[in-house]
């Protein structure tokens, strides 16, 4: 018998400005986005009582807690980007790293974090 998994996905947004460091193009100038963030978690056991892998409300709350540090900020001035450019790739890595810590008590595995600056343009971080 095959062993299955469940995968949950939630999405939220945050607003911030940034300027890409060491980049020759218009994105090196200060500009802002309503960043979209999509998170996927998975697991192989659901709660027998609730039938859920994880409550969507809890997953969104954990993501919101991570996003609070960057929402309505200038990313270049945030401590987590002191040594790196606040590109969508690095924002996805930051969110992944922080969210993975927050999800440890929840018996789910973080699969990926995708950050989009606008529709049709995104960066995804996952561990392989």
N, C-alpha and C positions, 0 to 999 in steps of 0.2 A: 504494500500500500504506500502510495506517495505521501510524503509529509508536506503539508501546505503552509503557506504564510499569508498573513494579512498585511496590507499596506494602507496607511492613512496619509492623506495630503491636506494641508491647510495653506491658506494664502492670506497675507496681510500686506500693508503698505506703510512706508514711512517717508517723510520729506526731509531732504537735506541738500546742502550745496557741497561742491567739491571742485578742485582744479587738479587735473592729472599732472603729476610731477614728471619731469624729464621726457616730455612728450612734445613733439613739434606739430601742432595743429590747434584747431579752435578749442578743443577740450582742455588745453592747458590754461585757458582763461576760466575765471570763476563762473560757475553756472550751477543750476539746481535741477533736481528731479523729484518726482513722486515715485520713489523706488518701489517696485513690486517684489515681494519675497514669498517664495513657495517652498515649503518644507515637506519632506516625505520621511515617514518612519515606518518600520515594519517589525513584525514579531510573529512567533509561531504558537503563542498561547493567548487565548482570550479568557477573560474573567467569566467563569461559569455562571455567576449570579447575574451579571449585567449583559453578557454576550458581547462585550466590547474589548478591543485590544487596548485602547486608551480613550478616555473621554475627549472629544474634540475641544470642548471648553478648556480642559486642562492643557492640551497641546497649544492652543492659541494663547493661553495665559503665559506659558513658558516662553513662547516666541515673543510675545509683547514685552516681557521683562527684559529680554535681550535687546530688542529694538529701542527701548527707552534710552539707552546710552547714545544712540545715534540720531534719533528722531529730532527734527527741527534743530539740527546742528550744522556746523561747517566741518565736514569730515576731516579736512586737513589739520584742524586744531584738536581733534580727538586723540587722546593718548595712544589708542590702539593703532593709529596710523602715523605715529611719530617717525617710524623708521621705514615706512612703506607708503607707496602711493595709494590713495583711496579709490582705486579702480573698482569696478563691479566684481572683478575676480577676487580682490582682496576683501571686499565687503562680504562676499559669500563665504570666504574662508573664516573671517572673524565670526560671523553669525553661526557657522557650523561648529567652530571650536567652543564658543560659549554655550550654545544650545546642547551640545553633546554632554557637557558637564551637568546642566540642569535636568537632563532626561535620565540620568543614571538611576534614580529611584523608581522609574516608571516601567521597567521591564520591556522597553522597546529599543530598537536599534535605529539610530539616525542614518538614513540612506543618502540623502542629498539635500543641499540648499541651493536654490536658484534665485538669483537677483536680476531683475530687469530694470533698465532705465526707461524704457518705453516698450510698447507692444512690438513683438517680433525681434527683440534685441536683448539677450540675456546671457549671464554667465552662471555656470553650475559648478559647485564643488562637491566632491564625494571622495571617500577613501576607498581604495581598492586593495 
